């Protein structure tokens, strides 16, 4: 592995080019966001305003509509608003294409320096079959007279390789469940605070996880060969409830009827960080040995983000949320003066190091 300082120096011309594009890219992106938020805010507040001030508003409209300039000003204002919006949208799309092209060049060069034996393809992605099999992204069961919800992976980028006897795939995924309007409430002013609270309470009484904010997930997804043969499915999720309400957490977790059996383990530190569900209690304890639990705790501390794991069909699945996606540089940091590139370098190195950190090359069956 090349020294990071020498890699950074080599990539400096590309970083400068990317930084020049990052600023207008972020500006147009935020501008479009506020344009849309203003429309949504108006649509939400208008009914309340009309309900509370119906008489006064009617009189005001009657008075102002008598002016011959009223229709002209209204039409002109709307035209200018939407014209500005579409101009920003076009500029955003143009800048985004250029920004992503330079960003991918940086990422591909950096990955090649870190793991020259691995293959990175920005056009490929983790298969939906593997994502569904992991049970980290839960699909609602089909109901009578209703079609089953569909999940989509909207992010691309797949890093594949082999470390000794262990094959590993690392993907950049963004999962969206096509379902009701609840998915879109998170972006609406005022209601997003209500929805935020809703998403942290409801998951414990459904098949959803706390990490799936609005049934979305953006970040890293890993598929690796596991070093033990086992039966059934075991899922390890961040234990947010344990930290919030202490001893009452187990009672609430056991009420989560749509998950599999709750597994209690003899490791207080692990129990404080994670909650475990499994179709097979014996298999779960076989997988999560004392040593392996310690390795997972050390890996979580190393990644410094909540992690989700599952074990199925002799494979390990792991998901870690990233705010801008895994194979992406942060949009809110200067690429020259900040530690953005170093963080990405560390994330990729840590992801590839999962095989050694979890000792996946030691085959238990010999």
C-alpha positions in Angstrom: 0.0 0.0 0.0 1.5 3.3 -1.1 2.0 6.1 1.4 -1.0 8.4 1.6 1.0 11.6 1.3 2.5 10.5 -2.0 -0.9 9.4 -3.3 -2.4 12.8 -2.3 0.4 14.7 -4.0 -0.1 12.6 -7.2 -3.9 13.3 -7.2 -3.5 17.0 -6.3 -4.2 18.3 -9.9 -7.4 16.2 -10.1 -8.4 17.4 -6.6 -8.1 21.0 -7.6 -10.2 20.4 -10.7 -12.8 18.6 -8.6 -12.9 21.4 -6.0 -13.6 24.0 -8.7 -16.6 21.9 -9.8 -17.7 21.0 -6.2 -18.6 24.5 -5.2 -21.1 25.3 -8.1 -22.4 21.7 -7.9 -23.2 22.1 -4.2 -24.6 25.7 -4.8 -27.0 24.6 -7.6 -28.0 21.5 -5.6 -28.9 23.5 -2.5 -30.7 26.1 -4.6 -32.9 23.5 -6.3 -33.6 22.0 -2.9 -34.8 25.4 -1.5 -36.9 26.0 -4.6 -38.7 22.7 -4.1 -39.0 23.2 -0.3 -40.6 26.6 -0.9 -43.3 25.0 -3.2 -43.9 22.2 -0.6 -44.1 24.7 2.2 -46.6 26.8 0.3 -48.7 23.8 -0.5 -48.7 22.8 3.2 -49.4 26.2 4.7 -52.0 27.4 2.2 -54.9 25.2 3.5 -54.1 26.2 7.1 -53.9 29.9 6.2 -57.2 29.7 4.3 -58.9 27.9 7.2 -57.7 30.4 9.8 -58.1 33.6 7.8 -60.8 32.7 5.2 -62.9 35.9 5.5 -60.0 38.3 5.6 -58.3 36.5 2.8 -61.4 36.6 0.6 -61.8 40.3 1.2 -58.1 40.9 0.4 -58.3 38.9 -2.9 -61.5 40.7 -3.9 -59.8 44.1 -3.4 -56.5 43.3 -5.0 -58.1 41.4 -8.0 -59.8 44.7 -9.1 -56.3 46.0 -10.0 -55.6 45.5 -13.7 -52.0 44.7 -12.8 -52.8 41.8 -10.4 -53.1 39.1 -13.1 -50.0 40.4 -14.8 -47.9 40.5 -11.7 -49.1 37.0 -10.6 -48.3 35.5 -14.0 -45.0 37.3 -14.2 -43.9 36.1 -10.7 -44.8 32.5 -11.4 -43.1 32.6 -14.8 -39.9 34.1 -13.3 -39.9 31.6 -10.4 -40.2 28.5 -12.6 -37.8 29.9 -15.2 -35.2 30.4 -12.5 -35.8 26.9 -11.3 -35.4 25.3 -14.7 -32.2 27.3 -15.4 -30.8 26.2 -12.1 -31.8 22.6 -12.9 -30.1 22.7 -16.2 -26.9 24.2 -14.8 -26.9 21.7 -12.0 -27.2 18.7 -14.4 -24.3 20.1 -16.5 -22.0 20.7 -13.5 -23.0 17.3 -11.9 -21.9 15.3 -15.0 -18.5 17.1 -15.0 -18.1 16.8 -11.2 -18.9 13.1 -11.2 -16.5 12.4 -14.0 -13.6 13.9 -12.2 -14.7 12.4 -8.9 -14.7 8.9 -10.4 -11.3 9.4 -11.8 -10.0 10.3 -8.4 -11.7 7.4 -6.8 -10.5 4.8 -9.3 -6.9 6.0 -9.1 -7.1 5.9 -5.3 -8.6 2.5 -5.1 -6.0 1.2 -7.5 -3.3 2.5 -5.2 -4.9 0.9 -2.1 -5.9 -2.4 -3.6 -4.2 -3.1 -7.0 -5.5 -6.7 -7.0 -9.1 -5.6 -6.7 -11.4 -4.7 -9.6 -13.6 -1.6 -9.4 -16.4 -1.0 -11.9 -18.4 2.2 -11.5 -21.2 0.8 -13.8 -21.8 -2.4 -11.7 -23.7 -2.7 -8.4 -24.5 -5.2 -5.7 -27.3 -7.5 -7.1 -30.8 -7.1 -5.7 -30.8 -10.8 -5.0 -27.9 -10.4 -2.5 -29.5 -7.3 -0.9 -32.8 -9.1 -0.4 -31.1 -12.2 0.9 -29.2 -10.3 3.5 -32.5 -9.3 5.2 -30.9 -6.0 6.2 -33.3 -4.3 3.8 -36.7 -5.7 4.7 -39.4 -6.0 2.0 -43.0 -5.9 3.2 -44.8 -9.2 2.7 -47.4 -9.4 -0.1 -50.9 -8.8 1.1 -54.1 -9.9 -0.4 -55.3 -7.9 -3.4 -52.2 -5.7 -3.1 -48.9 -6.0 -5.0 -45.7 -6.6 -3.2 -43.5 -3.5 -2.5 -40.5 -3.2 -4.8 -37.0 -2.1 -3.8 -34.6 -0.3 -6.1 -30.8 0.1 -5.9 -30.1 3.6 -7.3 -26.4 3.8 -6.6 -23.6 2.1 -8.7 -20.1 1.1 -8.0 -18.7 -2.3 -7.1 -15.3 -3.3 -5.8 -14.5 -7.1 -5.9 -11.5 -9.1 -4.9 -10.1 -12.0 -3.1 -8.0 -12.1 0.0 -6.4 -15.6 0.3 -9.5 -17.9 0.4 -12.1 -15.2 1.0 -14.0 -13.5 -1.8 -15.4 -10.1 -0.9 -17.7 -7.6 -2.7 -18.0 -4.0 -1.6 -20.8 -1.9 -3.1 -22.2 1.6 -3.0 -25.9 1.2 -2.7 -28.9 3.5 -2.3 -32.1 1.6 -1.5 -35.6 3.0 -1.9 -38.7 1.1 -1.3 -41.6 2.0 -3.6 -44.5 2.2 -1.3 -46.7 5.0 0.2 -46.2 8.7 0.4 -44.5 8.2 3.8 -41.2 7.9 1.9 -41.4 11.5 0.7 -42.6 13.1 4.0 -39.0 13.3 5.3 -38.3 16.1 2.8 -41.2 18.3 3.8 -40.6 21.2 6.2 -42.2 20.9 9.6 -43.6 17.4 8.9 -40.0 16.1 8.6 -39.5 16.6 12.3 -42.7 14.6 13.1 -41.6 11.9 10.6 -38.1 11.8 12.1 -39.6 10.9 15.5 -42.0 8.5 13.8 -39.2 6.5 12.0 -37.3 6.1 15.3 -40.4 4.6 17.2 -42.2 2.6 14.5 -39.3 0.3 13.5 -39.3 -1.5 16.8 -42.8 -2.7 16.1 -42.4 -3.6 12.5 -39.9 -5.4 10.2 -38.0 -2.2 9.5 -34.7 -1.2 11.2 -33.8 2.1 12.7 -31.1 2.6 10.1 -33.8 2.5 7.3 -34.8 6.2 7.5 -38.0 6.4 5.4 -37.2 2.9 4.0 -34.0 4.4 2.4 -30.4 3.3 2.9 -27.4 5.0 1.4 -23.9 3.7 2.0 -21.6 0.6 1.9 -22.8 -2.9 1.4 -20.4 -5.9 1.8 -20.9 -9.5 0.8 -18.1 -11.8 2.0 -17.5 -15.6 2.4 -17.9 -16.5 6.1 -15.4 -18.8 7.9 -18.1 -21.0 9.5 -20.8 -23.3 8.0 -24.1 -22.7 9.7 -27.9 -23.0 9.2 -30.6 -20.4 9.3 -30.4 -16.6 9.3 -28.9 -14.3 12.0 -29.2 -10.5 11.9 -27.2 -8.1 14.1 -28.6 -4.5 14.3 -27.6 -1.4 16.1 -29.2 -1.4 19.6 -30.4 2.2 19.7 -33.2 1.3 22.2 -30.7 -0.2 24.7 -28.9 3.0 25.0 -32.1 5.1 25.3 -34.1 3.2 27.8 -31.8 0.7 29.4 -33.3 -2.3 31.0 -36.7 -1.8 29.3 -35.1 -2.3 25.9 -35.4 -6.1 26.0 -39.1 -5.9 26.7 -39.7 -3.7 23.6 -37.4 -5.7 21.4 -39.2 -8.9 22.3 -42.5 -7.3 21.2 -41.0 -7.0 17.7 -43.1 -9.9 16.5 -42.2 -9.5 12.8 -38.5 -10.2 13.4 -37.1 -13.6 14.2 -36.3 -14.8 17.7 -34.5 -12.3 19.9 -31.1 -13.8 21.0 -29.6 -13.0 24.3 -25.8 -13.2 24.5 -23.4 -13.2 27.4 -21.4 -10.1 26.5 -22.7 -6.9 28.1 -20.7 -4.6 25.8 -22.0 -6.4 22.7 -25.6 -6.4 24.1 -25.3 -2.7 24.7 -24.3 -2.0 21.1 -26.3 -4.5 19.2 -29.6 -6.5 19.2 -29.6 -9.9 17.6 -32.4 -11.8 15.9 -32.1 -15.3 14.5 -34.1 -18.3 13.1 -31.8 -20.6 15.1 -30.6 -19.7 18.6 -27.9 -22.4 18.6 -26.5 -21.2 15.2 -26.5 -17.6 16.4 -24.4 -18.4 19.4 -22.1 -20.6 17.2 -21.6 -17.7 14.8 -21.3 -15.0 17.5 -18.5 -16.6 19.6 -16.9 -14.5 22.4 -13.9 -13.8 20.2 -16.0 -12.9 17.2 -18.1 -10.5 19.2 -15.0 -8.7 20.4 -13.8 -8.4 16.8 -17.2 -6.9 15.7 -17.0 -4.4 18.6 -13.4 -3.4 17.5 -14.5 -3.1 13.9 -17.4 -0.8 14.9 -15.1 1.4 16.8 -12.7 1.5 13.9 -15.4 2.4 11.4 -16.9 4.8 13.9 -20.4 4.5 12.4 -23.4 2.2 13.3 -23.1 -1.1 11.4 -25.6 -3.8 10.5 -24.6 -7.4 9.9 -26.4 -10.6 8.8 -25.3 -14.2 8.3 -27.0 -16.4 5.8 -26.1 -19.2 3.4 -22.5 -19.3 4.7 -22.0 -15.6 3.9 -21.5 -12.4 5.9 -23.5 -9.3 4.8 -22.6 -5.9 6.3 -24.1 -2.4 5.7 -22.7 0.9 6.9 -24.5 4.1 6.3 -22.6 7.0 4.6 -24.2 10.5 4.1 -23.0 10.9 0.5 -22.6 7.3 -0.5 -19.6 5.0 -0.1 -17.8 5.6 -3.4 -18.2 9.3 -3.2 -16.2 12.3 -1.9 -18.1 14.5 0.7 -19.9 17.4 -0.9 -19.6 19.7 2.2 -15.8 19.6 2.5 -13.0 21.4 0.6 -11.1 18.7 -1.2 -7.8 20.6 -0.9 -7.7 21.9 2.6 -9.8 19.3 4.5 -9.2 15.7 5.3 -11.9 14.5 2.8 -9.5 12.4 0.7 -7.8 10.9 3.8 -11.2 9.9 5.1 -12.1 8.2 1.9 -8.7 6.5 1.8 -9.3 5.2 5.4 -12.9 4.1 4.6 -11.7 2.0 1.6 -8.8 0.5 3.5 -11.0 -0.4 6.4 -13.6 -2.0 4.1 -11.0 -4.2 2.5 -9.5 -4.9 5.9 -12.8 -6.4 7.1 -11.5 -9.9 6.0 -8.5 -9.6 8.4 -10.3 -7.7 11.1 -13.0 -10.4 11.4 -10.5 -13.2 10.7 -12.6 -14.6 7.9 -9.7 -16.5 6.3 -9.5 -18.9 9.3 -11.8 -21.7 8.1 -13.3 -23.4 11.1 -14.1 -26.6 9.2 -10.4 -26.9 8.3 
